[in-house]
Amino acid sequence: MAAVFQKIQQAVKALSKNRMFVRDPRQLQFESDVNRLFLFTCYNRLGENADEKDAEEIIEIASKASVADQQKEVQENVHSQVKTICRSMDDSLIPENINTHSAHALPSKSQDAPRGSGLGLAIGRITAHTHHSAVPETRPLTRSELSQSLKDKIGYTLALRPSEIPHKEAGQGLFLVGEARVGSVIAFYPGIIYSPAYYQYIPGYPRVDATNSYLITRYDGVIINAKPWAFGSEAREVWNGTASYTDPEVSVPRIGVDGGPSDKIWRFLSKPSVTTQPFTLSGEVLERRNPLAFVHFANHPPKGVSPNVMVCPYDFPVSEAEMRAYVPNIMFGGEDSVKMKRFGSFWFRLGSSGGRGGAERGDMAIVKSLVLVATRDLKEEELYLNYRLSNSKRWPGWYCPVDEEEDRRRWS
């Protein structure tokens, strides 16, 4: 099995330098990342009995398939794993006298609940309003109990402990408890999702990074703010993005992931191309005990240590109602999805697509989230994620780039 994975690793290195990729640096890095995720997640899907012939077939497909086809396969591979994770938590949380469909039925909505302004929420003047009047019943497990139950079912879970990085700013680290194969979905990045149309509603706008290092940016410009999620809570509940800090450390800026938004995005933020009209940040019934909703605590690797996980965009289909509670994100902007198009460093509004609960992919409403995928076999260890910080002039003292060329391409 080790020899089979070694073939995959060699293919990752070789294909990342393949001249078939486009010459635009940013697009090149995007395609390189998709290629890696394709190899890792396909290898994972083969299972424990994969042989060299299987690995060679995956490598051949990766060298010939279009980026769009590889993206689709990555989404299917990740979604299959996420579905297994969700069903495993269902097995632990849904009482025996309640069927799965009823346990995930959308709660009724109150007709007289006042509608609040998303802008007011963003600047802290008002509280987001909850429109749901009930939350489906679950077993009264603590997050710790749910975490152990998940580990028993899928072989691993996560824990927060003091980081093993020998630096005073390392703080908490994210640790894998158990064992996970390469290509496994390890964790979710929780929080509020902002499409480019709603950048100006990110708290602290326009310099949103000044007091918040829990921001991450997808290649498509979507920003996720994990700071309000913090550690989650001990219940399944309607979450509307309200911060619930239970530890002082969470309210203090810490290490940023994937560089946070780049300087080019900041230049855009200071000159928004959209109007500042009020929007409602409505709540979703989410499982706040989710023991895998902790990507925002993963540290950048210390000098000489390679990352063992990488971020993967995951477009969750809203139609999968029985999984929705375990995807720890809500969309800012309510039910209206605004289409935006990127021209160079800037985003422009193209109109509203009107999709419920998220953006749209084709005719399907989606939640544009992020997950962590293992880049090698993991066992009882701290998780290290390459932050790819965007501005070398502002690198903190603890930051050692993993691959400066990749960093430049990512933020070009």
Stockholm file with secondary structure:
# STOCKHOLM 1.0

chainA/1-412         MAAVFQKIQQAVKALSKNRMFVRDPRQLQFESDVNRLFLFTCYNRLGENADEKDAEEIIEIASKASVADQQKEVQENVHSQVKTICRSMDDSLIPENINTHSAHALPSKSQDAPRGSGLGLAIGRITAHTHHSAVPETRPLTRSELSQSLKDKIGYTLALRPSEIPHKEAGQGLFLVGEARVGSVIAFYPGIIYSPAYYQYIPGYPRVDATNSYLITRYDGVIINAKPWAFGSEAREVWNGTASYTDPEVSVPRIGVDGGPSDKIWRFLSKPSVTTQPFTLSGEVLERRNPLAFVHFANHPPKGVSPNVMVCPYDFPVSEAEMRAYVPNIMFGGEDSVKMKRFGSFWFRLGSSGGRGGAERGDMAIVKSLVLVATRDLKEEELYLNYRLSNSKRWPGWYCPVDEEEDRRRWS
#=GR chainA/1-412 SS CHHHHHHHHHHHHHHHTCTTSCSSHHHHHHHHHHHHHHHHHHHHHHCTTCCHHHHHHHHHHHHHSCHHHHHHHHHHHHHHHHHHHHHHHHHHHSCTTSCHHHHTCCCCBCSSCCCCCHHHHHTTSSCCCCCBCCCCCCCCCCHHHHHHHHHHHHSEEEEEEECSSSSTTCCEEEEEEEEECTTCEEEECCEEEECGGGGGGSTTTTSTTSSCCCEEECTTSCEEECTTTTTCCSSEEEECSCCCCCSGGGGSCCCCSTTSSCHHHHHHHTSCSSCCCCCCCCCEEEETTCTTCCGGGCBCCCTTCCCSEEEEEEEEETTCTTTGGGSCEEETTTTCCEEEEEETTEEEEEEECCCTTSEEETTEEEEEEEEEEESSCEEEEECBBCCCCSCGGGCCTTCCCSCHHHHHHHTC
#=GC SS_cons         CHHHHHHHHHHHHHHHTCTTSCSSHHHHHHHHHHHHHHHHHHHHHHCTTCCHHHHHHHHHHHHHSCHHHHHHHHHHHHHHHHHHHHHHHHHHHSCTTSCHHHHTCCCCBCSSCCCCCHHHHHTTSSCCCCCBCCCCCCCCCCHHHHHHHHHHHHSEEEEEEECSSSSTTCCEEEEEEEEECTTCEEEECCEEEECGGGGGGSTTTTSTTSSCCCEEECTTSCEEECTTTTTCCSSEEEECSCCCCCSGGGGSCCCCSTTSSCHHHHHHHTSCSSCCCCCCCCCEEEETTCTTCCGGGCBCCCTTCCCSEEEEEEEEETTCTTTGGGSCEEETTTTCCEEEEEETTEEEEEEECCCTTSEEETTEEEEEEEEEEESSCEEEEECBBCCCCSCGGGCCTTCCCSCHHHHHHHTC
//
